[in-house]
Amino acid sequence: MRTRIFGVALIMLLAASGAWAQTESPEAFVTIFNETTPEFDPHRSIYSSEAQIFTALYEGLVSYDPATLDPVPGAASSWKKSKDGKVYTFTLREGLRWSDGSPLAASDFRDTWLHLLGMNAQYAAFFDVVSGAADYRLKKNADPSSVGIAALDERTLVITLNRPAAYFTRLLCHHAFSPAHPSMLKADDWSGRIPFPVNGPYRFVSMAADKLALEKNPEYWDAASVAISTLEFVFTDDDDTATMLFNGEEAQWLAGPGNYDEILLSSAIQLNPIFATSYWYFDCSEAPWNNASVRRALALLLPWKEIRDESRYQAPAATLVLPLPGYSKAKGIESPDRDEALKLLAQAGFPEGAGLPPMNIYYADGKDAKRIATLMQAAWKALPALKVNLMPISGGRYYGTVAGPDRRPGVTIAHTTWIGDFADPEAFLQMWTPDSPLNDARFSDPAFSAAIAKSYEAEGKERMALLAEAETYLLQNAVVLPIYHSFAASVIDSDYIEGWYQNALDIHPYKYLKFGTPSIGPNVAKAAVPANAKL
């Protein structure tokens, strides 16, 4: 999933200790996200803020443990796996209902998943591990019964896989595997249908341009465990207003904006590494950028030490996948080599860049992206015949410009941040296969695809070695240019808000949150909230 997160080297925690004068729990738990219009269709969403909101609205067969991220029973009360690891049988809870009171059955999961595959939407490739799913979403087979998803009765869902996948139940925690109400399967504008039925711990109250309100869902199977009755979400890029709302006890969680130097309760500043990487990528769909020699040559001209400035990033990255236990052998481009670069360009028919078309560097208009884009431009303009254009795009329009079905033509290179949706290298590598809807680079290479396919047949160390080989191929051929592994930053008093834990995916299910005892700092007055602050 895409996100706006902090990747700077060291966020200095300079704020003084703060007072927390709250004596009674507030009427609503208020989260402030960056300004964006949420996409409520879980199959079309792209932002991490949406994934967070979805933990309140939707629930899959399994869900995340808030501390460990291990899969725990959700809509399914139990499941069993066949001896060969390919068949999972899930038993849904008895009496499941949508928020409008209508019954929720195993067929709702089946129909939602088939609909997602039929539209080949965001995350549809995650289902490729399911037997027949890839052929169905790619229109190679139009028969839904060919897909290994079967509702045997109202409470029994059987899923047949192509191969054993040890991470399968972790994958099912992702919001793409949530069910959609039958009335929503053909809806285009989900926001316009609010309040539509959902199956999570909360249901809709209202949606305005900059505010969303939810309330506890009385039809939720575990409503008795949901402690907070109302959730409110504010969407703004105003750091100062967000900070004053938090300091004034009018917001409990800053999940995006905020002026950290002005946070009164310094212990509320939460900074933790997550399974995420910020990177740049070439559009590999057209010549000459589909030529690996050209891409690699250009990458070898870049000042990597300056780009991956250790004074700016806590975890500069030359690899796409954050090293995991048992997975650390991938190797990316770490330093420039002008001689090899010029040799590769000459071999590709572009001596010293002569004959290359203009390069368009697209970036979200912000300080760090602009810094890197400017360094790239300077390095590539050293080729006397090459024209390099900087193309800044406002943050709200950026991803729609460089990715997705409405992407603008002429994008040579762009950037994004990706959070792995489950703790496995495949969460980062499968997306570069040619049939993946998440393949922003539009990269297609038989050698890479073969390495990924071969890993499906392996286990343990052998599988990890094959995935590392595939990642190295991706990196050395400059499809992807990693910059840093990311840190998530939030402002929340985790003593006061119980059930919120730092974790590698930066997902914090709302179901588990409850008000506890506020932290107290000595001799600091409560910050005033401006009269014009929006809530």
DOFI-852569 format. One record per residue (C-alpha): residue number from 1; y, x, z. Coordinates in nm, 4 decimals. Each point is the difference from the previous one (the first is absolute). Example, Ala and Ser with C-alpha at 12.3 -4.5 7.8 and 13.67 -1.06 7.14 Angstrom:
BEGIN
   k        v        u        w
   1  -0.4500   1.2300   0.7800
   2   0.3440   0.1370  -0.0660
//
This chain:
BEGIN
   k        v        u        w
   1   0.0000   0.0000   0.0000
   2   0.3564   0.1100  -0.0605
   3   0.2454   0.0421   0.2801
   4   0.3323   0.1207   0.1178
   5  -0.0815   0.2501   0.2747
   6   0.1540   0.3078   0.1548
   7  -0.1215   0.3305  -0.1454
   8   0.2677   0.2350   0.1331
   9  -0.1105   0.3101   0.1820
  10   0.1097  -0.0741   0.3510
  11   0.1775  -0.3118   0.1191
  12   0.1946   0.1354   0.2968
  13  -0.0396  -0.2232   0.3010
  14   0.3499   0.0561   0.1328
  15   0.0789  -0.3434   0.1418
  16   0.0522  -0.0320   0.3737
  17  -0.2313  -0.1992   0.2219
  18   0.0802  -0.3696  -0.0224
  19   0.0075  -0.2977   0.2282
  20  -0.2185  -0.3004  -0.0666
  21   0.1463  -0.2937   0.1825
  22  -0.2322  -0.2720  -0.1318
  23  -0.1515  -0.1924   0.2913
  24  -0.1595  -0.2860  -0.1947
  25  -0.1978   0.0090  -0.3206
  26   0.2169  -0.1009  -0.2965
  27  -0.0702  -0.3148  -0.1971
  28  -0.0991   0.1979  -0.3110
  29  -0.1306   0.3437  -0.0864
  30   0.2455   0.1408  -0.2567
  31  -0.0937   0.2690  -0.2541
  32   0.2591   0.1558  -0.2306
  33  -0.1174   0.1262  -0.3385
  34   0.1949   0.1536  -0.2846
  35   0.1693  -0.2438  -0.2332
  36  -0.2494  -0.1410  -0.2473
  37  -0.1251  -0.3403  -0.1051
  38  -0.3615  -0.0266   0.1218
  39  -0.2751  -0.0858  -0.2454
  40  -0.2293  -0.2386   0.1867
  41  -0.2815   0.0125  -0.2539
  42  -0.2232   0.2662   0.1620
  43  -0.1339   0.0917  -0.3431
  44   0.3416   0.0824  -0.1446
  45   0.1608   0.1679   0.2989
  46   0.0810   0.3717  -0.0069
  47   0.2009   0.0794   0.3139
  48  -0.1297   0.1062   0.3392
  49   0.2431  -0.2452   0.1622
  50  -0.1842  -0.2817  -0.1787
  51  -0.3345   0.1332   0.1206
  52   0.1362  -0.0092   0.3536
  53   0.1208  -0.3591  -0.0358
  54  -0.3371  -0.0957  -0.1471
  55  -0.1713   0.0956   0.3278
  56   0.1717  -0.3100   0.1413
  57  -0.0630  -0.2379  -0.2908
  58  -0.3448   0.0892  -0.1346
  59  -0.3366   0.1090   0.1307
  60  -0.2941   0.1340  -0.1957
  61  -0.3665   0.0086   0.0891
  62   0.0810   0.2972   0.2217
  63   0.3262   0.1346   0.1348
  64   0.1410   0.3172   0.1535
  65  -0.0452   0.1046   0.3587
  66   0.3666   0.0681   0.0887
  67  -0.0683   0.3388   0.1597
  68  -0.2910   0.1508  -0.1953
  69   0.0266  -0.1937  -0.3306
  70  -0.3745  -0.0554   0.0201
  71  -0.1109  -0.3273  -0.1615
  72  -0.0437  -0.2829   0.2496
  73  -0.1196  -0.3561  -0.0651
  74   0.2661  -0.2220  -0.1516
  75  -0.0793  -0.3177  -0.1900
  76  -0.3605   0.1217   0.0073
  77  -0.1686  -0.0070   0.3385
  78  -0.2729   0.2417  -0.1108
  79  -0.1581   0.1763  -0.2957
  80  -0.3098   0.1930  -0.0915
  81  -0.0737   0.2648  -0.2594
  82  -0.3170   0.0412  -0.2055
  83  -0.2128   0.3113   0.0422
  84   0.1193   0.1451  -0.3309
  85   0.3657  -0.0527   0.1047
  86   0.0828  -0.2141  -0.3020
  87  -0.0092  -0.3570   0.1317
  88   0.2277  -0.1309   0.2760
  89  -0.0473  -0.3476   0.1451
  90   0.2975  -0.1368   0.1930
  91  -0.0159  -0.3011   0.2287
  92   0.3320  -0.1794   0.0370
  93   0.1087  -0.1433   0.3317
  94  -0.0801  -0.3610   0.0604
  95   0.2879  -0.2430  -0.0444
  96   0.2423   0.2307  -0.1857
  97   0.3101  -0.1820  -0.1216
  98   0.3119   0.0658  -0.2016
  99   0.3327  -0.0526   0.1734
 100   0.0255  -0.3488  -0.1545
 101  -0.3250  -0.0975   0.1730
 102  -0.2209   0.0046  -0.3108
 103  -0.3378   0.1793   0.0307
 104  -0.0348   0.3621  -0.1106
 105  -0.3356   0.0809  -0.1588
 106  -0.1803   0.3005  -0.1464
 107   0.0823  -0.1368  -0.3462
 108   0.3705   0.0584   0.0731
 109  -0.0673   0.3715   0.0259
 110  -0.2125  -0.0032  -0.3156
 111   0.2549  -0.1986  -0.2017
 112   0.2935   0.2130   0.1169
 113  -0.1744   0.3243  -0.0860
 114  -0.1101  -0.1241  -0.3412
 115   0.3557  -0.1153  -0.0687
 116   0.1333   0.3443   0.0918
 117  -0.2525   0.1639  -0.2309
 118   0.0770  -0.2457  -0.2771
 119   0.3687   0.0880   0.0071
 120  -0.0761   0.3726   0.0465
 121   0.2784   0.0076   0.2566
 122   0.1129   0.2673   0.2413
 123  -0.2941   0.1453   0.1898
 124  -0.2572  -0.1681  -0.2260
 125  -0.1607   0.3398  -0.0560
 126  -0.0873   0.0081   0.3706
 127  -0.2667  -0.2565  -0.0888
 128  -0.1666   0.2294  -0.2536
 129  -0.2543   0.0986   0.2621
 130  -0.1255  -0.3617  -0.0221
 131  -0.2717  -0.0572  -0.2586
 132   0.1436  -0.1329  -0.3263
 133   0.3607  -0.0045   0.1261
 134   0.1364   0.2675  -0.2336
 135  -0.1418  -0.1625  -0.3133
 136   0.1326  -0.3381   0.1081
 137   0.3567   0.1170   0.0673
 138   0.0039   0.1986  -0.3245
 139  -0.1144  -0.3083  -0.1937
 140  -0.3225   0.1668  -0.1089
 141  -0.1910  -0.2865   0.1584
 142   0.1518  -0.3458   0.0469
 143  -0.2815  -0.1384   0.2146
 144   0.1092  -0.0208   0.3679
 145  -0.3632  -0.0290   0.1078
 146  -0.0497   0.3576  -0.1235
 147   0.2188   0.1263   0.2869
 148  -0.1809   0.0822   0.3230
 149   0.1901  -0.2525   0.2117
 150  -0.1992  -0.3087   0.1014
 151   0.0791  -0.2806   0.2455
 152  -0.3451  -0.1182   0.1072
 153   0.1431  -0.2755   0.2171
 154   0.3232  -0.0776   0.1880
 155  -0.0447   0.2894   0.2414
 156  -0.2015   0.2609  -0.1924
 157   0.1506   0.2507  -0.2444
 158  -0.2242   0.2580  -0.1656
 159   0.1516   0.3067  -0.1688
 160  -0.2106   0.2271  -0.2192
 161   0.1294   0.3510  -0.0706
 162  -0.0612   0.2368  -0.2895
 163  -0.0772   0.2784   0.2433
 164  -0.0009   0.0638   0.3726
 165   0.3553   0.0401   0.1289
 166   0.0258   0.1161   0.3584
 167   0.3666  -0.1033   0.0142
 168  -0.0539  -0.3552  -0.1307
 169   0.0793  -0.1909   0.3190
 170   0.3087   0.2197   0.0489
 171   0.1063  -0.0930  -0.3514
 172  -0.0420  -0.3692   0.0807
 173   0.2738   0.0305   0.2643
 174   0.2533   0.0343  -0.2822
 175   0.2097  -0.3095  -0.0651
 176  -0.1237  -0.0204  -0.3608
 177  -0.3272  -0.1385   0.1401
 178   0.1726  -0.2858   0.1854
 179  -0.0673  -0.3542  -0.1182
 180   0.2697  -0.2093  -0.1672
 181   0.0189  -0.3748   0.0419
 182  -0.1366  -0.1784  -0.3114
 183   0.3429  -0.1533  -0.0646
 184   0.1495   0.3487  -0.0421
 185  -0.2431   0.1559  -0.2470
 186   0.2062  -0.1007  -0.3032
 187   0.3438   0.0286   0.1633
 188   0.2517   0.2437  -0.1446
 189   0.2827  -0.0269   0.2528
 190  -0.1601   0.0138   0.3440
 191   0.3348   0.0232   0.1798
 192   0.1027  -0.3284  -0.1591
 193  -0.3128  -0.1656   0.1422
 194   0.0741   0.0856   0.3648
 195  -0.1373  -0.1369   0.2294
 196  -0.3366   0.0262  -0.1755
 197  -0.3306   0.0094   0.1942
 198  -0.1186   0.3339   0.1399
 199  -0.2920   0.1046   0.2204
 200   0.1538   0.2661   0.2237
 201   0.1204  -0.0119   0.3597
 202   0.3451  -0.1202  -0.1112
 203   0.1324  -0.2552  -0.2484
 204   0.3307  -0.0463  -0.1816
 205   0.3088  -0.1588   0.1513
 206   0.2738   0.0983  -0.2452
 207   0.1111   0.2638  -0.2506
 208   0.3593   0.0915  -0.0868
 209   0.1435   0.2858  -0.2043
 210   0.0000   0.2452   0.2892
 211  -0.2172  -0.1635   0.2640
 212  -0.3564  -0.1297   0.0377
 213  -0.1226  -0.2038   0.2961
 214  -0.3628  -0.0612   0.0991
 215  -0.1597  -0.1865   0.2864
 216  -0.3381   0.0123   0.1658
 217  -0.2660  -0.1719  -0.2116
 218  -0.1781  -0.2603   0.2173
 219  -0.2865  -0.0212  -0.2536
 220  -0.0816   0.3712   0.0278
 221  -0.3486   0.0561   0.1443
 222   0.1288   0.2373   0.2693
 223   0.3363  -0.1645   0.0709
 224  -0.0595   0.0326   0.3733
 225   0.0267   0.3791  -0.0322
 226   0.3347  -0.0067  -0.1862
 227   0.2593   0.0712   0.2681
 228   0.3311  -0.0142  -0.1877
 229   0.0974  -0.3465  -0.1201
 230   0.2621   0.0883  -0.2633
 231   0.0575   0.2905  -0.2368
 232   0.3260   0.0664  -0.1833
 233   0.0530   0.2566  -0.2764
 234   0.3431   0.1244  -0.1039
 235   0.0433   0.1896  -0.3292
 236   0.2946   0.2412  -0.0127
 237   0.0881   0.3564  -0.0986
 238   0.2846   0.0134   0.2531
 239  -0.1065   0.2754   0.2403
 240   0.2846  -0.0582   0.2443
 241  -0.0577  -0.3747   0.0300
 242  -0.3747   0.0523   0.0471
 243   0.0669   0.2571   0.2722
 244   0.2444  -0.2256   0.1856
 245  -0.2439  -0.2894  -0.0150
 246  -0.2701   0.2170   0.1554
 247   0.2294   0.1505   0.2628
 248   0.1254  -0.3515   0.0798
 249  -0.3546  -0.1314   0.0493
 250   0.0343  -0.2375  -0.2961
 251  -0.2752   0.1773  -0.1970
 252  -0.3202   0.1524   0.1325
 253  -0.1156   0.2104  -0.2960
 254   0.1937   0.1965  -0.2598
 255  -0.2576   0.0509  -0.2759
 256   0.2321   0.1571  -0.2567
 257   0.3753   0.0138   0.0588
 258   0.1599   0.1619   0.3020
 259   0.2396   0.2723   0.1107
 260  -0.2315   0.2044   0.2188
 261   0.2771   0.2080   0.1589
 262   0.1422  -0.3211   0.1465
 263  -0.3195  -0.1494   0.1451
 264   0.0588  -0.0281   0.3744
 265  -0.3665  -0.0005   0.0991
 266  -0.1156   0.3281  -0.1504
 267  -0.3626  -0.0593   0.1050
 268  -0.0060  -0.2976  -0.2382
 269   0.0260   0.2313  -0.3030
 270  -0.3535   0.0184  -0.1356
 271  -0.0868   0.2793  -0.2438
 272  -0.3564   0.0572  -0.1186
 273  -0.1835   0.1465  -0.3007
 274  -0.1662  -0.2517  -0.2262
 275  -0.2439   0.0001  -0.2908
 276   0.2757   0.0069  -0.2592
 277   0.1450   0.2302  -0.2622
 278   0.3275   0.0061  -0.1895
 279  -0.0381   0.1346  -0.3521
 280   0.1411   0.0063  -0.3526
 281  -0.2078  -0.0863  -0.3053
 282   0.0248   0.0315  -0.3775
 283  -0.0427  -0.2957  -0.2317
 284  -0.3093   0.1295  -0.1794
 285  -0.0287  -0.2804  -0.2541
 286   0.1976   0.1514  -0.2872
 287   0.0387   0.3354  -0.1712
 288   0.0906   0.2639   0.0915
 289  -0.0306  -0.0917   0.3687
 290  -0.3653  -0.0952  -0.0492
 291  -0.0655   0.3685  -0.0709
 292  -0.1252   0.1699   0.3171
 293   0.1300   0.3379  -0.1161
 294   0.3540  -0.1352  -0.0343
 295  -0.0063  -0.1667   0.3413
 296  -0.1470   0.3046   0.1705
 297   0.2518   0.2305  -0.1683
 298   0.2913  -0.2094   0.1228
 299  -0.1468  -0.0127   0.3513
 300  -0.0361   0.3793   0.0016
 301   0.3742   0.0345  -0.0673
 302   0.0973  -0.1872   0.3171
 303   0.1245   0.1768   0.3174
 304  -0.2718  -0.1371   0.2267
 305   0.1080   0.1755   0.3185
 306   0.3442  -0.1554  -0.0306
 307  -0.1321  -0.3428  -0.1016
 308  -0.2503  -0.0108   0.2869
 309   0.2618   0.1318   0.2397
 310  -0.1677   0.0577   0.3354
 311   0.3301  -0.0581   0.1792
 312   0.0047  -0.3546  -0.1401
 313  -0.3621  -0.1089   0.0266
 314  -0.2377   0.0256   0.2901
 315  -0.2979   0.0010  -0.2358
 316   0.0827   0.1420  -0.3463
 317  -0.2873  -0.0817  -0.2340
 318  -0.1581   0.1683  -0.2989
 319  -0.2836  -0.2548   0.0013
 320  -0.0023  -0.3750  -0.0445
 321  -0.2515  -0.0811   0.2739
 322   0.0843   0.0936   0.3554
 323  -0.2820   0.2315   0.1091
 324  -0.2646  -0.1969   0.1871
 325  -0.2986   0.1181   0.2008
 326  -0.2438   0.1287  -0.2611
 327   0.2558  -0.0222  -0.2798
 328   0.2376   0.2925  -0.0475
 329  -0.0969   0.1898  -0.3154
 330   0.2321  -0.1547  -0.2599
 331   0.2608   0.2399  -0.1366
 332   0.3333  -0.0819  -0.1593
 333   0.2804   0.2006  -0.1599
 334   0.1716   0.1956   0.2765
 335   0.2334   0.2457  -0.1726
 336   0.1782   0.0509  -0.3340
 337  -0.1360   0.2201  -0.2772
 338   0.2480   0.0260  -0.2844
 339  -0.2185   0.2283  -0.2122
 340  -0.2935  -0.2427   0.0017
 341   0.2392  -0.2905  -0.0577
 342   0.1479   0.1545  -0.3142
 343  -0.3467   0.0934  -0.1245
 344  -0.1225  -0.3587   0.0442
 345   0.3040  -0.1432  -0.1780
 346  -0.0476   0.2359  -0.2936
 347  -0.3695  -0.0909  -0.0239
 348   0.0925  -0.3686   0.0024
 349   0.2434   0.0508  -0.2894
 350   0.3223  -0.0048   0.2009
 351   0.1121   0.3654   0.0328
 352   0.2520   0.0227   0.2849
 353   0.0148  -0.3795  -0.0086
 354   0.1199  -0.0256  -0.3591
 355  -0.1018  -0.3343  -0.1476
 356  -0.0446  -0.1812   0.3304
 357   0.1781  -0.3360   0.0152
 358   0.2624  -0.0617   0.2722
 359  -0.1410  -0.0368   0.3488
 360   0.1098  -0.2954   0.2132
 361  -0.0345   0.0546   0.3745
 362   0.0041  -0.3402   0.1716
 363   0.0573  -0.0159   0.3736
 364   0.1000  -0.2433   0.2740
 365   0.3630   0.0746   0.0733
 366  -0.0172   0.1847   0.3315
 367   0.0778   0.3467   0.1309
 368  -0.3468   0.1549   0.0015
 369  -0.1178  -0.1429  -0.3316
 370   0.3286   0.1084  -0.1587
 371  -0.0419   0.3497   0.1449
 372  -0.3461   0.0399  -0.1524
 373   0.1016  -0.1559  -0.3326
 374   0.2947   0.2408  -0.0210
 375  -0.2259   0.2988   0.0712
 376  -0.2369  -0.1166  -0.2729
 377   0.2824  -0.0463  -0.2449
 378   0.1369   0.3496   0.0698
 379  -0.3439   0.1610  -0.0398
 380  -0.0794  -0.1770  -0.3262
 381   0.3459   0.0438  -0.1512
 382  -0.0749   0.3716   0.0137
 383  -0.2014  -0.0701  -0.3152
 384   0.2846   0.0335  -0.2516
 385  -0.1072  -0.2790  -0.2351
 386  -0.0948  -0.2605   0.2615
 387   0.2303  -0.2870   0.1011
 388  -0.0632  -0.1419   0.3477
 389   0.1602  -0.3260   0.1173
 390   0.0309  -0.1239   0.3578
 391  -0.0592  -0.3768   0.0268
 392   0.0869  -0.1323   0.3487
 393  -0.1066  -0.3591   0.0743
 394   0.0966  -0.2075   0.3052
 395  -0.2741  -0.0282   0.2595
 396  -0.0527  -0.3732  -0.0438
 397  -0.0546   0.0335  -0.3772
 398  -0.1780   0.3335  -0.0063
 399  -0.3724  -0.0842   0.0107
 400   0.0330  -0.2839  -0.2467
 401   0.1720   0.2437  -0.2366
 402  -0.2552   0.2819   0.0073
 403  -0.3263  -0.1862   0.0675
 404  -0.1710  -0.3291  -0.0652
 405  -0.0032  -0.2264  -0.3036
 406   0.3802   0.0023  -0.0427
 407   0.0435   0.3766   0.0230
 408   0.2793   0.1452  -0.2078
 409  -0.1007   0.2061  -0.3058
 410   0.0997   0.3648  -0.0121
 411  -0.0954   0.0982   0.3558
 412  -0.1153   0.3622  -0.0122
 413  -0.0429   0.0618   0.3706
 414   0.0524  -0.2118   0.3099
 415  -0.0929  -0.0009   0.3678
 416  -0.1568  -0.2229   0.2618
 417  -0.1660   0.0039   0.3401
 418  -0.3531  -0.1262   0.0443
 419  -0.1749  -0.0882   0.3246
 420  -0.3777   0.0130  -0.0204
 421  -0.1399  -0.3439   0.0664
 422  -0.3091   0.1389   0.1709
 423  -0.0726   0.3436   0.1452
 424  -0.1920   0.1501  -0.2900
 425   0.1078   0.2248  -0.2930
 426  -0.0965  -0.2775  -0.2399
 427   0.2991  -0.1986   0.1265
 428   0.2172   0.2522  -0.1882
 429  -0.2256   0.1000  -0.2881
 430  -0.1452  -0.3223  -0.1344
 431   0.3489  -0.1171  -0.0978
 432   0.0207   0.2644  -0.2770
 433  -0.2972  -0.1322  -0.1935
 434   0.1065  -0.1478  -0.3354
 435  -0.0857  -0.3607   0.0850
 436   0.1825  -0.0074   0.3339
 437   0.3072  -0.2274   0.0198
 438   0.1445   0.2563   0.2457
 439  -0.0063   0.2806  -0.2587
 440   0.3794   0.0405  -0.0294
 441  -0.0441   0.3177  -0.2040
 442  -0.2155  -0.1872  -0.2521
 443  -0.2249   0.3040   0.0166
 444  -0.3327  -0.0003  -0.1818
 445  -0.2302   0.2998  -0.0116
 446  -0.3798  -0.0021  -0.0453
 447  -0.0503   0.3063   0.2200
 448   0.1831  -0.1556   0.2937
 449  -0.1753  -0.3337  -0.0429
 450  -0.3379   0.1736  -0.0187
 451   0.0639   0.1869   0.3253
 452   0.0940  -0.3242   0.1775
 453  -0.3041  -0.1810  -0.1435
 454  -0.2287   0.2842   0.1054
 455   0.1307  -0.0231   0.3572
 456  -0.1230  -0.3596   0.0163
 457  -0.3564   0.1267  -0.0153
 458   0.0436   0.2599   0.2737
 459   0.0331  -0.0088   0.3769
 460   0.1364   0.2191   0.2758
 461   0.1147   0.3519  -0.0851
 462  -0.1076  -0.0302  -0.3634
 463   0.2167  -0.3093  -0.0475
 464   0.3002   0.1635   0.1649
 465  -0.0410   0.3095  -0.2185
 466  -0.0030  -0.2136  -0.3160
 467   0.3100  -0.1898   0.1105
 468   0.1762   0.3287   0.0763
 469  -0.0920   0.1177  -0.3482
 470   0.1494  -0.3155  -0.1492
 471   0.3190   0.0374   0.2044
 472   0.0373   0.3646  -0.0988
 473  -0.0288  -0.1003  -0.3661
 474   0.2726  -0.2605   0.0507
 475   0.2297   0.2505   0.1708
 476  -0.0550   0.3062  -0.2180
 477   0.0675  -0.2102  -0.3087
 478   0.3267  -0.1180   0.1585
 479  -0.0659  -0.3706  -0.0210
 480   0.1176  -0.0193   0.3609
 481   0.2463   0.2332   0.1732
 482  -0.0299  -0.0475   0.3786
 483   0.3028   0.0732   0.2188
 484  -0.0893  -0.0877   0.3583
 485  -0.2411  -0.1907   0.2173
 486   0.1981  -0.2648   0.1772
 487   0.0874  -0.0890   0.3538
 488   0.0674  -0.3560   0.1023
 489   0.3024  -0.0674   0.2150
 490   0.0634  -0.3140   0.1991
 491   0.2080  -0.0987   0.2969
 492  -0.1953  -0.2093   0.2497
 493  -0.0486   0.0176   0.3746
 494  -0.3796   0.0192   0.0036
 495  -0.0034  -0.0451   0.3776
 496   0.1912  -0.3246  -0.0309
 497  -0.1836  -0.1128  -0.3169
 498  -0.3668   0.0293   0.0883
 499  -0.2606   0.0222  -0.2764
 500   0.2124   0.2211  -0.2307
 501  -0.1650   0.3377  -0.0629
 502   0.0763   0.2930  -0.2247
 503  -0.2668   0.0267  -0.2700
 504  -0.0673   0.1694  -0.3322
 505   0.0698  -0.3029  -0.2207
 506   0.3126  -0.1126   0.1886
 507  -0.1449  -0.3514   0.0269
 508   0.0652  -0.1960   0.3190
 509  -0.1618  -0.3463  -0.0002
 510   0.2324  -0.2570   0.1536
 511  -0.2899  -0.1866   0.1561
 512  -0.0387   0.2643   0.2695
 513   0.3657   0.0371   0.0992
 514   0.1303  -0.1379   0.3280
 515   0.2981   0.0560   0.2251
 516  -0.0559   0.2262   0.2982
 517   0.2404   0.1751   0.2349
 518   0.3151   0.1503  -0.1561
 519   0.0669   0.3704   0.0382
 520   0.3041   0.0821   0.2100
 521   0.2298   0.2969  -0.0353
 522   0.2564   0.0822   0.2698
 523   0.3739  -0.0502  -0.0186
 524   0.0343  -0.1098  -0.3597
 525   0.1791  -0.3193  -0.0868
 526  -0.1529  -0.2478  -0.2426
 527   0.1430   0.0295  -0.3514
 528   0.2037  -0.2917  -0.1214
 529  -0.1085  -0.1889  -0.3092
 530   0.2840  -0.0642  -0.2464
 531   0.0974  -0.3616  -0.0483
 532  -0.0677   0.0158  -0.3730
 533  -0.3486   0.1529   0.0339
 534  -0.2553  -0.2107  -0.1862
 535  -0.3208  -0.1280   0.1531
//
